[in-house]
Amino acid sequence: FISELFKLQMLTESIMYDCIEYLLRDKTGEESLEYLYRLLRTIGKELDTKANEKE
């Protein structure tokens, strides 16, 4: 759901990076890692492209 909001430009890159950081903090939660995988698979390319454009 969050990734869809990002695709619609309703959430910023900063918010998405905060979500990724939050999910990485929970090192024992298999559920968190699974959600992180889905999130990066959905928006990872777009985040990477936007980061490269800023450089």
Buried (B, 14 or more C-beta within 10 A) or exposed (E): EBBEEBEEEEBEBEEBEEBBEEBEEEEEEEEBBEBBEEBBEBBBEBBEEEEEEEE
